[in-house]
């Protein structure tokens, strides 16, 4: 009787669909510092032509501090970590859909173009071995989430993805206290960089404290190394306040926030459309002041992420 193997025949696992640019590939292979940058801020958070200028400015800020920038997006159904100038042009064209983690497989399978959110950027960066990611504001628990269950996928992604996200806290349009509570529940460390107050995106102080404070890139690198070595598997948040000179005026901020929340209710805007709608209201209502603040804080976060990435690239 012929021998019949009880083993199940399996096809080889497919190669990773995530493509790194030649510069990023070389940097990772040689152990140099790399910083991931999201593309949603370019495609949906900033108006043209400021978004294309910002793309170059953010990458230049990373390079100025010794790291390699890796802007992340999905183009022609291919997840890309590190974009060329022509690819950045496409991201800033205004024609890309917004992709969170759940959308990545769909966009890849259908060959679509998409800009990646914090959650999707973290996932793709982690898949290629990039540990540092700079953004503007983290997504979180939306106001009224008791009824809507509207909670950003950014929080779930941080709970399971080993990436250190440098941000200016969470957007002030969110429920900050509930967001911090979820991060605690998911065992995601939250560090304040040079501050004891958790930042509120346009504002330096959200009214809530940070659990831990760090004051230099070397300390951040030491914390991240220990966090990874202990095997938690989660990411971490490094929250840096917007530079004081660029902070949005408090009275203007509060007025625009109240108007924006009323606008959402009036127009029935929910889900992933909430943040772009509110940011657009802030940009228009502040006559560009919020745009200036947004760019300033993202640039500062890119610079800090590069400094931490360089510190991590040096053996302790």
N, C-alpha and C positions, 0 to 999 in steps of 0.2 A: 504494500500500500504506500503510495507516495506521501512524503512528509508534507504536512500542511502547517505553516507557521501561524501561531496564534497572535502574532504582532499585527497591529493595524498599520497598513501602508499610509504613510504621510508624505505629502508634497513638501518640498523645502519651503521654509518661510520666505516670503518675498522680501526683497531689499527695502530698506526704509524709503518711503516716498518723499522724505524731506530732503531738499537740496540746499547745500551751503555754497555760498559764492567762493571763488578761488581764494580771495583774501581771507575769508573766515576759515575756510578749510585749512589753509596754511597756518593761521594763527592758532587754531585748536591743536593741530598736529605738533606744533613747536612749544605748546604750553604758554602762549602769550595771552594777555588779558583781552577778553571780548565782552561787549555789552550789547544786549538785545534791546531794540527799540520797537514799539508797537506802530502799526500803520493806521489804526482807526482814528487816532488824533489827526493824522494828515488827511484822511479821506472824509471824515465826518465831524471832526472837532474844530477845524480851522477853515476859514474861507479861502478861496483862491484869490489872488496868487500868493497870499501869505503862507499857505500850506507848503508850497514847493520851496519857498525860501527857508521855511522852518526845517524842512527835511535836511537841507544842506547844513543849516546852522547847528542842528542837533548832532549830526554825524561829525562835524568839525569840532564841536565841544568835546566829544568822546576822544577823538584823535589828539586833541590838544593836551589831554591828560594821560596819554600813553597807551590807550586801549584801541581796539578795532571795533567800529560800529557794525551792528548787524540788524538792520531794519527788517522786519518780518512781515510777510504777506503771502497770499496764495494767488498765483498768476497762471492762467491757462491750466488750472487744475493741479498745479504743482506748488506745494508748500515750500517757501524759500526763506532762508535765514541769511540775510546779506543781499542787498539789491544794487544793481547798477544804476547809473544816472537815468538811463532810458526807462528802467523799471520803476524808479521813483516818480518819473513823469506820469506813468500809468496809474500809480497809486493816487496821485494828486489830481487826477482827471475828473473826479467826482462821479465815476461810473461803477465803483466797486461796492458790492454788498458788504454788510457788516457780519463778521463771522466770530461766533464764540466757539467753544470746544465742540459742542454738539453739532455745529454746522460744518466742521472741517471735512468729515468723510463725505458729506453730500457735495460740497464744493469740489473736492478732489474727484469724486466719482463722475460728476457731471461736467468736469473741465471748466469750472467757473473761475472768475476773478473775485477776490475778496480781501477786505482789510481786517486784520486780526485785532480782537479786543485784548484786554489784559489777560484773561483766562486762556485764550487761544495762543497768544504770543508766549506766555509762560510754558504752555504745553509743547510748542514747537521748539522753543529755545532749549528746554530740558531734554528733548529728544536728540538734540545734537551735542549736548554736553556744555551748553552755555548756562552759567549759574547766575549771572547778573542781568537784571532787566530794569530799565529806567522808564518811567511813565509820568503822567501828570497826577491824576487822582485815581485812587482805587475805587472800584465799584463796591456796593454794599447793600445793606437793607434799606429799601425805599420806605418813605413815610407812608403810613397806612398799610404796611405789610401784614398786619393782623388780619386784614380782610382780603387783600389781593394776593398774598404769598409772593410778592415781588421782591425777590432777593437775587442780587447779581451772582452769576456763575463764577465771578472772580474769587469769591470766598471759598467755594467748594474746590476750585482749582488749587488755591493756596494750601488747602488742607492735605492735598495728595501729590503736589508737584514740588520737587526740591529746587525752587528758584528763589533767590533773594530779590524782592521787588523794592526799588527805590521810588518813593512817591511823595506827594505833599498831602498825606492823609487821605481822607475820602472827600468827595465833593460835598459841599455844604448843603446841597439839595437833598441829601440822604438823612436817614436816622442814624446819627453818629454813635449814640450810646448802644443801640441794638447791633450795629456793625461790629463794634469792639467786643460786645458780648459773644457774638458768633465766632469771632477770631479766637477768643479765649476758649470757647467750647471745642473748637477744632484744633486746639493746641498749636496755633500759629503764633510764634513770638512777634511782638511788636516793639520796635526800638525807636526812640526819638533821637534824631541826630542833632546834638547841640541844643536840645530843648526838653523841658519836662512836660510840655503841653502837646497834645495830639493836634496836628495841624488840620485846618478846615479848608484846604485847597486855596480859594481866593483870600482867605483870612489865615493869619498865622496861628491862631488859637481857636479851636473848636469848642472850648469850654470843658474839655475832658483831658485827663492826664494820660501820659504814656506809662506803661508798666516798668520800662527800663530806659535808661539814657546812655548814649555813647557819644564820645566827643572827638574821635579821630578814626580815619579809615583802618588803621592797624587794629583797633579794638573791634570794629565791625567784622573784619576778616577773622579775628580770633573767635568771636562769637559764632560766626557762620561755620568755621571749621569744626568747632565743638558740636554744634547742632547736627551737622552731617555725620560726624563720627559716632554720635550717640544713636543714629539710625532711626530718627523719628519719621523720616519720609515726607515731612511737610515742608512748605516754603517758609519764608519769613518776610516781615514788613519793616523796612527802614524808612521812617517818616521824617522828612525835612520840610521845615516851614519855608514858604515863599520868602525871598529876600525882603527885608523890612521896607526898603524904598519902593518896592513894586507891589506891595499889598493893596488890595482894593479897599476903597473907603468904606467904613463900616455902615454908615447910613445908606449909601448907595447900594451896597450889597444886600442889606435887609429889605430895602424897597423892591429891588429887582427879584429877589427870591419870592417875596409875597405875591408879586404880580405874576411871576412865572408859574407858581403853584396853582394860582387861580386860572391861568391860561390852560393848564393841563386839564383841569376839571371841565372847563368850558368847551374844550375841543375834544374831550374824551381820549386824550393821548395816554397810552399805557405801554408797559413792557420796554423793549429795547429802543423805542422811539422817544422815551422820556428825556434821557440825557442830551441827545442832540438838540431837541426842541428847547430845553432850558438853556443850554449853552448859547444857542442862537439868540434867545431872548436877552441874555446877559450881554452878548456882543453888541446887539443893536441898541439896547436900552442904556448902555454905559458909554455909547459913542466911541467904542474901541478900547476903553480902559480895561475891561475884563480880558480882552484879547492880549493886551500888553502883559497883564498879570499872568495869564496862562502860559505865554511863551517864556516869560522870565522863570517861572517855577519849573517848567519842563527842562529848560536849558540847565538850570542849577542841579536838577536831579540827574541829568545825563553826565554832568561833570563829576558829581559825587559818586555815581555808579562806576565811572571809569577809574576814579581814585581807589575805590574798594577793590575793583577787579585787578588792578595792578598790585595791590597789597596781597591779594589772594594768590596771584601768580608767583610771588616770592615765597620760597619755602621757609616755614617758621623755624 
